[in-house]
Amino acid sequence: MREEAPSGARWVQEIKFDGYRTQLHLQQGRPAIYTRRGYDWTQRFQPIAVALATLPADNLILDGEAVVAGSRGVPDFGLLHADLAAGRKDRLLYYAFDLLYLNGVDLRGARLADRKRLLAELLSGASERILYAEHLEGDGAEIYERACAMSLEGIISKQQDAPYRSGRTEGWIKVKCSKRGAFPIVAFVEKLGAKPRRIASLYVGRREGDRLLYAGKVRSGYTEAVARDLRERLDPFIRKDSPLSEPVKKPKATWVEPVVEAEVGYSTVTENNLLREAVFRGLREDGEVRRRIPRRQSVRASKPPGSMGSR
């Protein structure tokens, strides 16, 4: 992640959508949806899967973001998490920003500009459930400022002539409006006397190589319903001792296995690497330890379909 967006004719700017990065696969008309870590979420995102099956193609792979928009039309990760927790699916949308494979042709080696042109044509008559992620050309810093003024998460600067590459690449540059990230939950503090039971706050960690270190306390950002849901989600992972590599004294903590990740917003990081003004935004459920569903080969290509790039 960088502090400034690049500019120039070589670059285009896209909105960074605040949701779950997913790939849509269509094989002989059969839809499947995978998170960036390979979980099959076809049923969880069923309305998107239904819309995917109506696209004018037999085989394809789309890269994009599943979102839920708030009252101002801006994608809101907190709302997405709440809808998924409640089993609500009617507000789900998908913004497609890349086309990796189409009807027997592996497009990953093609220029981004060409892939996006084909993607726009493919989605021109598509359901409103699957939307084409428009890009902007112009001064990166100005577009970034406007995105932040609209309370968007940030922008992604992309090189127009770049092929699709998995993992981090200089062809995609992420510039966020606010600091936030995914942190493993290492403990919770229970709200005393609450019925039904709920959490009052969370302790989170950060990974440094093979070590898990304390990253701070997340005191705010919970509705009562979210606090109750978190308490139940974490219950199966309770353990007697701290999972941290370096002990910290937290007498009120109920320690848990660090397998559930929280999306946390924060103002800055202290000299001791602790989060300041940490606010809970939701759970990164695509990172939660659960039964792995093997990623099936959704299309036959000359090369296996690529995994997702960093976004």
Residue frames relative to the residue before (quaternion, step in Angstrom):
aa qw qx qy qz dx dy dz
M 1.0000 0.0000 0.0000 0.0000 0.00 0.00 0.00
R 0.1879 -0.7934 0.5728 0.0842 3.59 -0.96 0.89
E 0.5521 -0.6235 0.4509 0.3211 3.55 -1.30 0.31
E 0.7923 0.2146 -0.1043 0.5616 3.61 1.15 -0.58
A 0.4103 -0.6991 0.5323 0.2439 3.55 -1.10 0.74
P 0.4323 -0.6961 0.4999 0.2804 3.63 -0.93 0.80
S 0.2199 -0.7593 0.5993 0.1262 3.55 -1.26 0.46
G 0.4838 0.6605 -0.4939 0.2928 3.53 -1.31 0.16
A 0.6801 -0.5201 0.3418 0.3874 3.55 -1.26 0.42
R 0.6012 0.5902 -0.3538 0.4062 3.57 1.17 -0.49
W 0.7561 0.4109 -0.1777 0.4775 3.57 1.18 -0.64
V 0.1019 -0.7210 0.6762 0.1122 3.53 -1.32 0.51
Q 0.3130 -0.7517 0.5580 0.1602 3.55 -1.21 0.58
E 0.0884 -0.7803 0.6182 0.0337 3.56 -0.99 0.92
I 0.5429 -0.5826 0.4876 0.3578 3.56 -1.22 0.51
K 0.3121 -0.7016 0.6007 0.2225 3.56 -1.07 0.73
F 0.2489 -0.8083 0.5210 0.1151 3.55 -0.36 1.27
D 0.3702 -0.7450 0.5245 0.1812 3.55 -0.97 0.96
G 0.4751 0.6565 -0.4511 0.3739 3.58 0.25 1.29
Y 0.6534 -0.4650 0.3945 0.4485 3.55 -1.14 -0.72
R 0.3817 -0.7038 0.5582 0.2177 3.54 -0.80 1.10
T 0.1129 0.8016 -0.5759 0.1141 3.59 -0.71 1.05
Q 0.2998 -0.6988 0.6123 0.2165 3.51 -1.35 0.37
L 0.2374 -0.7352 0.6182 0.1447 3.54 -1.09 0.82
H 0.0931 -0.7940 0.6006 0.0147 3.57 -0.77 1.10
L 0.0529 -0.7663 0.6399 0.0215 3.54 -1.04 0.85
Q 0.0169 0.7971 -0.6008 0.0586 3.58 -0.68 1.14
Q 0.8186 -0.1422 0.0321 0.5555 3.53 -0.44 1.26
G 0.7392 -0.4310 0.2119 0.4722 3.55 0.97 0.93
R 0.6005 0.5512 -0.3646 0.4501 3.62 1.24 -0.04
P 0.2762 -0.8023 0.5083 0.1476 3.63 -0.57 1.10
A 0.0400 0.7562 -0.6531 0.0043 3.54 -1.25 0.56
I 0.1629 -0.7846 0.5953 0.0591 3.56 -1.09 0.79
Y 0.0642 -0.8151 0.5756 -0.0162 3.58 -0.78 1.06
T 0.4124 -0.6669 0.5588 0.2700 3.56 -1.08 0.72
R 0.6900 -0.4896 0.3298 0.4188 3.55 -1.26 0.23
R 0.7045 0.4227 -0.2713 0.5014 3.61 1.20 -0.37
G 0.6553 -0.5874 0.2936 0.3733 3.55 1.21 0.37
Y 0.4658 0.6610 -0.4705 0.3533 3.61 1.18 0.24
D 0.3899 -0.7062 0.5440 0.2310 3.56 -1.04 0.85
W 0.0096 -0.8179 0.5727 -0.0544 3.57 -0.42 1.27
T 0.1964 0.8167 -0.5212 0.1508 3.57 1.13 0.60
Q 0.6985 0.4554 -0.2775 0.4772 3.59 0.90 -0.87
R 0.6392 0.5279 -0.3370 0.4464 3.60 0.97 -0.76
F 0.7615 0.2798 -0.1525 0.5645 3.57 1.11 -0.73
Q 0.0721 0.8759 -0.4754 0.0409 3.55 1.10 0.77
P 0.6560 0.5019 -0.3566 0.4366 3.69 0.81 -0.74
I 0.6293 0.5115 -0.3365 0.4786 3.58 1.08 -0.65
A 0.6365 0.5278 -0.3243 0.4595 3.58 1.00 -0.82
V 0.6328 0.5248 -0.3280 0.4653 3.58 1.00 -0.80
A 0.6681 0.4860 -0.2966 0.4790 3.59 0.95 -0.87
L 0.6074 0.5694 -0.3464 0.4321 3.58 1.05 -0.77
A 0.6668 0.5281 -0.3031 0.4296 3.58 0.94 -0.88
T 0.6632 0.5120 -0.3059 0.4522 3.61 1.21 -0.35
L 0.4808 0.6788 -0.4429 0.3347 3.61 1.23 -0.15
P 0.5072 -0.6782 0.4463 0.2891 3.61 -1.06 0.72
A 0.5559 0.5469 -0.4269 0.4579 3.56 0.53 1.24
D 0.4194 -0.6863 0.5312 0.2663 3.56 -1.24 0.48
N 0.7943 0.0530 0.0119 0.6051 3.55 1.03 -0.89
L 0.2297 0.7665 -0.5801 0.1524 3.57 -0.90 0.88
I 0.1507 -0.7294 0.6514 0.1445 3.53 -1.41 0.20
L 0.1003 -0.7761 0.6219 0.0282 3.55 -0.82 1.08
D 0.2071 -0.7338 0.6315 0.1406 3.55 -1.20 0.62
G 0.2879 0.7696 -0.5287 0.2128 3.59 -0.86 0.88
E 0.5111 -0.6421 0.5007 0.2752 3.52 -1.32 -0.35
A 0.2764 -0.7265 0.6081 0.1613 3.56 -0.97 0.96
V 0.0083 0.8265 -0.5574 0.0778 3.57 -0.74 1.08
V 0.1789 -0.6847 0.6762 0.2050 3.47 -1.49 0.03
A 0.2977 -0.7766 0.5324 0.1579 3.58 -0.79 1.02
G 0.4351 -0.6900 0.5221 0.2491 3.54 -1.13 0.76
S 0.7813 -0.3567 0.2385 0.4533 3.55 -1.31 -0.15
R 0.7021 0.4397 -0.2676 0.4920 3.62 1.14 -0.54
G 0.5738 -0.6137 0.3685 0.3979 3.56 1.29 0.11
V 0.5530 0.6041 -0.3893 0.4215 3.59 1.29 0.09
P 0.5133 -0.6474 0.4579 0.3283 3.64 -0.83 0.91
D 0.0947 -0.8036 0.5873 -0.0186 3.55 -0.88 1.04
F 0.3493 -0.7687 0.4960 0.2027 3.59 -0.39 1.22
G 0.6055 0.5639 -0.3541 0.4359 3.59 1.06 -0.69
L 0.6651 0.4865 -0.3002 0.4805 3.59 0.98 -0.82
L 0.6182 0.5431 -0.3384 0.4565 3.57 1.03 -0.78
H 0.6689 0.4952 -0.2980 0.4675 3.57 0.90 -0.93
A 0.6560 0.5139 -0.3125 0.4561 3.57 0.95 -0.87
D 0.6523 0.5124 -0.3153 0.4610 3.60 0.97 -0.84
L 0.6627 0.4986 -0.3124 0.4632 3.58 0.94 -0.85
A 0.6441 0.5235 -0.3212 0.4560 3.58 1.00 -0.80
A 0.7216 0.4234 -0.2332 0.4957 3.58 1.09 -0.77
G 0.4814 -0.6775 0.4294 0.3533 3.60 1.26 -0.13
R 0.4456 0.6898 -0.4523 0.3479 3.57 1.24 0.37
K 0.0909 -0.8388 0.5368 -0.0017 3.59 -0.82 1.01
D 0.5187 0.7037 -0.3976 0.2787 3.59 1.20 -0.33
R 0.7147 0.4492 -0.2719 0.4621 3.63 1.14 -0.45
L 0.4313 0.7289 -0.4462 0.2892 3.58 1.26 0.00
L 0.0178 -0.7658 0.6428 -0.0091 3.54 -1.07 0.90
Y 0.1879 -0.7671 0.5989 0.1326 3.56 -1.23 0.38
Y 0.1695 -0.7626 0.6194 0.0772 3.55 -0.85 1.07
A 0.1763 -0.7942 0.5774 0.0694 3.58 -0.51 1.20
F 0.0537 -0.8284 0.5573 0.0166 3.58 -0.71 1.02
D 0.7981 0.1521 -0.1259 0.5693 3.62 1.20 0.03
L 0.2235 -0.7443 0.6204 0.1060 3.54 -1.25 0.67
L 0.1714 -0.8406 0.5114 0.0501 3.57 -0.45 1.26
Y 0.8054 0.0508 0.0307 0.5897 3.56 1.08 -0.69
L 0.0736 0.8039 -0.5860 0.0702 3.59 -0.95 0.83
N 0.8643 -0.1715 0.0905 0.4640 3.55 -0.72 1.19
G 0.8125 -0.2995 0.1252 0.4843 3.55 0.67 1.15
V 0.6788 0.4571 -0.2879 0.4973 3.59 1.25 -0.10
D 0.2839 -0.7360 0.5949 0.1542 3.56 -0.81 1.09
L 0.1742 -0.8435 0.5057 0.0491 3.58 -0.42 1.26
R 0.4209 0.7533 -0.4496 0.2309 3.59 1.20 -0.10
G 0.6851 0.4799 -0.2924 0.4634 3.58 1.11 -0.52
A 0.5444 0.6288 -0.3922 0.3930 3.58 1.28 -0.19
R 0.6225 -0.5257 0.4186 0.4011 3.58 -1.26 0.34
L 0.6006 -0.5651 0.4271 0.3709 3.56 -1.13 0.67
A 0.6416 0.5412 -0.3342 0.4288 3.60 0.90 -0.90
D 0.6744 0.4780 -0.2938 0.4800 3.59 1.00 -0.78
R 0.6358 0.5188 -0.3358 0.4624 3.59 0.99 -0.77
K 0.6811 0.4818 -0.2981 0.4638 3.60 0.93 -0.84
R 0.6029 0.5412 -0.3678 0.4565 3.61 1.05 -0.60
L 0.6653 0.4845 -0.2970 0.4842 3.59 0.94 -0.88
L 0.6335 0.5358 -0.3276 0.4519 3.59 1.02 -0.79
A 0.6491 0.5165 -0.3157 0.4608 3.59 0.94 -0.87
E 0.6494 0.5025 -0.3153 0.4757 3.60 1.00 -0.81
L 0.6453 0.5364 -0.3181 0.4412 3.59 0.95 -0.87
L 0.7731 0.3692 -0.1796 0.4835 3.58 0.93 -0.91
S 0.3741 0.7700 -0.4675 0.2204 3.59 1.24 0.00
G 0.7950 0.2209 -0.1338 0.5488 3.61 1.02 -0.66
A 0.3626 0.7787 -0.4502 0.2440 3.56 1.26 0.39
S 0.6720 -0.4563 0.4018 0.4227 3.52 -1.37 0.20
E 0.5476 -0.6187 0.4517 0.3366 3.58 -1.14 0.61
R 0.5177 0.6298 -0.4171 0.4016 3.59 1.27 -0.05
I 0.7462 0.2571 -0.1565 0.5938 3.61 1.16 -0.61
L 0.0795 -0.8365 0.5411 -0.0343 3.55 -0.45 1.28
Y 0.4499 -0.6597 0.5324 0.2812 3.53 -1.17 0.64
A 0.3402 -0.7382 0.5497 0.1929 3.58 -0.80 1.03
E 0.2893 -0.7803 0.5352 0.1447 3.54 -0.27 1.30
H 0.2177 -0.7466 0.6075 0.1617 3.55 -1.24 0.46
L 0.3046 -0.7384 0.5768 0.1710 3.54 -1.28 0.44
E 0.2126 -0.7424 0.6188 0.1439 3.54 -1.18 0.64
G 0.4993 0.6372 -0.4738 0.3467 3.57 -0.99 0.78
D 0.7778 -0.3339 0.2530 0.4687 3.53 -1.30 -0.31
G 0.4331 -0.7386 0.4581 0.2389 3.58 -0.57 1.18
A 0.6562 0.5197 -0.3189 0.4446 3.58 0.94 -0.86
E 0.6611 0.5043 -0.3110 0.4604 3.60 0.97 -0.82
I 0.6554 0.4987 -0.3119 0.4738 3.59 0.96 -0.86
Y 0.6206 0.5396 -0.3326 0.4616 3.57 1.05 -0.77
E 0.6597 0.5100 -0.3114 0.4557 3.61 0.88 -0.90
R 0.6589 0.4976 -0.3124 0.4698 3.59 0.97 -0.82
A 0.6278 0.5343 -0.3356 0.4557 3.59 1.02 -0.78
C 0.6687 0.4908 -0.2982 0.4722 3.58 0.94 -0.87
A 0.6358 0.5317 -0.3305 0.4516 3.59 1.03 -0.75
M 0.6799 0.4580 -0.2733 0.5032 3.59 1.21 -0.52
S 0.4634 -0.7023 0.4140 0.3473 3.58 1.36 0.15
L 0.3385 0.7150 -0.5298 0.3058 3.58 1.04 0.78
E 0.6314 -0.5665 0.3684 0.3804 3.56 -1.21 0.41
G 0.7136 -0.3605 0.2662 0.5385 3.57 1.10 -0.65
I 0.4324 -0.6669 0.5206 0.3118 3.57 -1.22 -0.47
I 0.2726 -0.7015 0.6261 0.2037 3.52 -1.39 0.29
S 0.1996 -0.7612 0.6074 0.1088 3.57 -0.76 1.06
K 0.0411 -0.8223 0.5667 -0.0308 3.57 -0.76 1.07
Q 0.4418 -0.6752 0.5265 0.2680 3.55 -1.09 0.76
Q 0.4758 -0.7198 0.4316 0.2632 3.57 -0.70 1.11
D 0.7494 0.3953 -0.2214 0.4827 3.59 1.04 -0.71
A 0.4856 0.7025 -0.4142 0.3149 3.61 1.26 0.10
P 0.4146 -0.6591 0.5563 0.2901 3.60 -1.12 0.66
Y 0.5779 -0.5605 0.4454 0.3919 3.59 -1.28 0.15
R 0.0093 -0.7936 0.6073 -0.0349 3.56 -0.86 1.02
S 0.4257 -0.6891 0.5233 0.2648 3.57 -1.06 0.78
G 0.7775 0.3305 -0.2412 0.4775 3.56 -1.22 0.50
R 0.7349 -0.4039 0.3015 0.4536 3.54 -1.30 -0.26
T 0.0535 0.7952 -0.5982 0.0831 3.55 -0.96 0.89
E 0.5308 -0.6303 0.4673 0.3203 3.56 -1.17 0.62
G 0.5619 0.6075 -0.3864 0.4073 3.59 1.26 -0.17
W 0.7258 0.2598 -0.1806 0.6108 3.57 1.33 -0.29
I 0.0145 -0.8020 0.5968 -0.0218 3.60 -0.68 1.04
K 0.2215 -0.7952 0.5585 0.0821 3.55 -0.65 1.18
V 0.0115 -0.7770 0.6292 -0.0181 3.57 -0.90 0.99
K 0.1716 -0.8240 0.5365 0.0617 3.58 -0.39 1.24
C 0.4806 -0.6611 0.5010 0.2846 3.54 -1.18 0.67
S 0.7920 0.0937 -0.0469 0.6015 3.57 1.05 -0.66
K 0.5210 -0.6356 0.4679 0.3251 3.52 -1.19 0.51
R 0.2353 0.7408 -0.6060 0.1692 3.55 -0.92 0.94
G 0.0626 0.8011 -0.5925 0.0578 3.53 -1.21 0.41
A 0.5102 -0.6207 0.4989 0.3249 3.54 -1.36 0.11
F 0.0273 -0.8058 0.5896 -0.0476 3.56 -0.81 1.10
P 0.4627 -0.6789 0.4828 0.3030 3.62 -0.89 0.84
I 0.3951 -0.6957 0.5486 0.2427 3.58 -0.98 0.88
V 0.1520 -0.8138 0.5577 0.0599 3.57 -0.74 1.05
A 0.8019 -0.0309 0.0334 0.5957 3.62 1.20 -0.38
F 0.1493 -0.7536 0.6230 0.1471 3.53 -1.33 0.18
V 0.3072 -0.6898 0.6172 0.2212 3.52 -1.34 0.37
E 0.3158 -0.7789 0.5137 0.1724 3.56 -0.68 1.08
K 0.4788 -0.6411 0.5215 0.2962 3.55 -1.13 0.73
L 0.3899 -0.7586 0.4737 0.2193 3.56 -0.44 1.24
G 0.8564 0.1708 -0.1389 0.4670 3.53 -0.98 0.94
A 0.4728 0.6904 -0.4403 0.3255 3.59 1.26 0.01
K 0.0141 0.7721 -0.6346 0.0306 3.55 -0.98 0.92
P 0.4306 -0.3028 -0.8148 0.2428 1.54 -1.11 2.24
R 0.6631 -0.5376 0.3498 0.3859 3.54 -1.22 0.50
R 0.0506 0.7843 -0.6165 0.0470 3.57 -1.17 0.65
I 0.5247 -0.6226 0.4719 0.3383 3.55 -1.25 0.34
A 0.3488 -0.7057 0.5731 0.2279 3.54 -1.29 0.46
S 0.7826 -0.1033 0.0900 0.6073 3.58 1.13 -0.68
L 0.3358 -0.7226 0.5699 0.2010 3.54 -1.35 0.23
Y 0.2275 -0.6921 0.6552 0.1998 3.52 -1.33 0.41
V 0.1075 -0.8085 0.5773 0.0381 3.58 -0.89 0.92
G 0.2987 -0.7522 0.5641 0.1634 3.53 -1.27 0.45
R 0.2356 -0.7268 0.6157 0.1927 3.53 -1.35 -0.04
R 0.3710 -0.7410 0.5174 0.2137 3.54 -1.02 0.79
E 0.0380 -0.7677 0.6394 -0.0184 3.51 -1.00 0.95
G 0.7760 -0.1479 0.0455 0.6115 3.54 0.12 1.31
D 0.7917 -0.2341 0.2046 0.5259 3.56 -0.76 -1.08
R 0.6173 0.5642 -0.3455 0.4257 3.59 1.25 -0.06
L 0.2332 -0.7340 0.6219 0.1418 3.53 -1.25 0.61
L 0.0660 -0.8311 0.5514 -0.0294 3.56 -0.47 1.26
Y 0.5844 -0.5935 0.4290 0.3496 3.56 -1.19 0.57
A 0.1544 -0.8208 0.5473 0.0533 3.59 -0.86 0.99
G 0.7317 -0.4345 0.2426 0.4658 3.61 1.19 -0.12
K 0.5207 -0.6257 0.5032 0.2899 3.50 -1.44 0.07
V 0.2169 -0.7568 0.6066 0.1108 3.56 -0.98 0.92
R 0.1345 -0.8628 0.4869 0.0222 3.56 -0.15 1.34
S 0.8096 0.2510 -0.0957 0.5219 3.61 1.04 -0.64
G 0.5839 0.6000 -0.4378 0.3277 3.51 -1.38 0.16
Y 0.6213 0.5610 -0.3317 0.4351 3.58 1.28 0.04
T 0.2584 -0.6722 0.6619 0.2081 3.52 -1.11 0.73
E 0.6661 -0.4889 0.3537 0.4384 3.59 -1.21 0.25
A 0.6482 0.5192 -0.3214 0.4550 3.59 0.99 -0.81
V 0.6501 0.5059 -0.3115 0.4737 3.59 0.98 -0.84
A 0.6447 0.5278 -0.3192 0.4516 3.59 0.96 -0.86
R 0.6511 0.4931 -0.3185 0.4812 3.60 1.02 -0.73
D 0.6556 0.5192 -0.3114 0.4512 3.57 0.95 -0.90
L 0.6426 0.5259 -0.3236 0.4537 3.59 0.97 -0.83
R 0.6285 0.5421 -0.3392 0.4428 3.57 0.98 -0.83
E 0.6965 0.4579 -0.2777 0.4775 3.58 0.93 -0.86
R 0.6267 0.5477 -0.3395 0.4381 3.59 1.02 -0.75
L 0.7360 0.4372 -0.2295 0.4632 3.56 0.97 -0.88
D 0.4776 0.7205 -0.4176 0.2800 3.59 1.18 -0.44
P 0.6940 0.4797 -0.3154 0.4345 3.69 0.82 -0.82
F 0.7124 0.4739 -0.2486 0.4540 3.58 1.22 -0.43
I 0.3726 0.7452 -0.4824 0.2705 3.61 1.26 0.14
R 0.0346 -0.7845 0.6191 -0.0104 3.55 -1.03 0.88
K 0.6179 -0.5986 0.3765 0.3436 3.58 -1.22 0.44
D 0.8075 0.2209 -0.0950 0.5386 3.57 1.01 -0.76
S 0.6626 -0.5196 0.3745 0.3883 3.53 -1.33 0.24
P 0.3680 -0.7255 0.5312 0.2368 3.63 -1.02 0.73
L 0.4926 0.6968 -0.4113 0.3203 3.59 1.30 -0.16
S 0.5200 -0.6454 0.4679 0.3068 3.57 -1.12 0.70
E 0.7536 0.1971 -0.1344 0.6125 3.57 1.18 -0.59
P 0.4273 -0.7455 0.4426 0.2565 3.63 -0.54 1.10
V 0.0833 -0.7454 0.6584 0.0625 3.52 -1.24 0.65
K 0.4372 -0.7009 0.5003 0.2593 3.57 -1.07 0.73
K 0.1660 0.7642 -0.5980 0.1756 3.55 -0.50 1.25
P 0.1684 -0.8531 0.4829 0.1031 3.61 0.31 1.21
K 0.7018 0.4573 -0.2828 0.4673 3.63 1.09 -0.51
A 0.5098 0.6911 -0.3994 0.3209 3.58 1.28 -0.17
T 0.1739 -0.6904 0.6872 0.1446 3.49 -1.27 0.65
W 0.2834 -0.8112 0.4904 0.1455 3.56 -0.28 1.29
V 0.0907 -0.7882 0.6077 0.0347 3.56 -1.15 0.70
E 0.5962 -0.5169 0.4568 0.4107 3.53 -1.30 0.33
P 0.4173 -0.7452 0.4624 0.2383 3.64 -0.81 0.94
V 0.3319 0.7807 -0.4629 0.2572 3.58 0.76 1.05
V 0.6747 0.4143 -0.2880 0.5388 3.59 1.29 -0.09
E 0.2134 -0.8043 0.5456 0.0993 3.58 -0.78 1.02
A 0.2383 -0.7517 0.6009 0.1308 3.54 -1.06 0.84
E 0.3420 -0.6775 0.6081 0.2328 3.55 -1.12 0.74
V 0.0261 -0.8314 0.5507 -0.0695 3.57 -0.53 1.24
G 0.2218 -0.7364 0.6236 0.1402 3.54 -1.00 0.88
Y 0.0282 0.8065 -0.5882 0.0529 3.60 -1.05 0.69
S 0.5429 -0.6483 0.4322 0.3134 3.56 -1.18 0.52
T 0.7674 -0.1805 0.1565 0.5950 3.58 0.97 -0.87
V 0.4148 -0.6653 0.5512 0.2855 3.56 -1.35 -0.05
T 0.4342 -0.7120 0.4908 0.2523 3.59 -0.86 0.98
E 0.6893 -0.4544 0.3588 0.4355 3.55 -1.34 0.08
N 0.6829 0.4560 -0.2788 0.4980 3.58 1.21 -0.48
N 0.5042 -0.6865 0.3899 0.3500 3.56 1.31 0.34
L 0.4527 0.6444 -0.4797 0.3869 3.57 1.00 0.89
L 0.4951 -0.6646 0.4761 0.2941 3.57 -1.06 0.77
R 0.2372 -0.7579 0.5921 0.1372 3.57 -0.98 0.88
E 0.8505 0.0621 -0.0758 0.5167 3.56 -1.09 0.85
A 0.1445 0.8292 -0.5215 0.1403 3.56 0.94 0.96
V 0.0682 -0.7915 0.6072 -0.0125 3.57 -0.95 0.99
F 0.4239 -0.7029 0.5173 0.2423 3.57 -0.89 0.99
R 0.1456 -0.8069 0.5698 0.0541 3.59 -0.87 1.02
G 0.7385 -0.3185 0.2293 0.5482 3.58 1.16 -0.44
L 0.5186 -0.6015 0.4912 0.3579 3.56 -1.32 -0.07
R 0.3437 -0.6862 0.5939 0.2416 3.55 -1.11 0.71
E 0.1397 -0.8550 0.4946 0.0692 3.55 0.30 1.25
D 0.5987 0.5536 -0.3800 0.4367 3.59 1.14 -0.36
G 0.6855 0.4440 -0.2913 0.4981 3.59 1.28 -0.12
E 0.4968 0.6733 -0.4253 0.3450 3.55 1.26 -0.20
V 0.4916 -0.6435 0.4957 0.3139 3.56 -1.02 0.80
R 0.1840 0.7549 -0.6064 0.1690 3.56 -0.74 1.06
R 0.6914 -0.4257 0.3275 0.4833 3.59 -1.21 0.01
R 0.3730 -0.7434 0.5151 0.2071 3.54 -0.71 1.11
I 0.1645 -0.7457 0.6369 0.1060 3.55 -0.99 0.84
P 0.4223 -0.7282 0.4609 0.2811 3.61 -0.45 1.11
R 0.4440 -0.6675 0.5288 0.2787 3.54 -1.05 0.78
R 0.2295 -0.7881 0.5554 0.1329 3.55 -0.51 1.16
Q 0.5360 -0.5992 0.4794 0.3519 3.53 -1.21 0.56
S 0.2227 -0.8331 0.4929 0.1156 3.57 -0.31 1.18
V 0.7878 0.1160 -0.0774 0.5999 3.58 1.18 -0.39
R 0.3908 -0.6680 0.5659 0.2842 3.51 -1.25 0.35
A 0.0540 0.7962 -0.5977 0.0769 3.55 -0.65 1.12
S 0.6376 -0.5142 0.3910 0.4198 3.56 -1.25 0.28
K 0.7396 0.1477 -0.1080 0.6477 3.54 1.32 -0.50
P 0.5644 -0.5946 0.4170 0.3923 3.60 -1.06 0.56
P 0.5896 -0.5773 0.4133 0.3851 3.61 -1.04 0.68
G 0.4653 -0.7116 0.4606 0.2548 3.55 -0.95 0.90
S 0.4847 -0.6152 0.5191 0.3424 3.53 -1.24 0.41
M 0.6663 -0.5548 0.3366 0.3673 3.54 -1.28 0.25
G 0.4716 -0.6470 0.5235 0.2912 3.49 -1.19 0.61
S 0.6354 -0.5183 0.3990 0.4103 3.54 -1.30 0.08
R 0.0979 0.7877 -0.6034 0.0757 3.58 -0.92 0.89
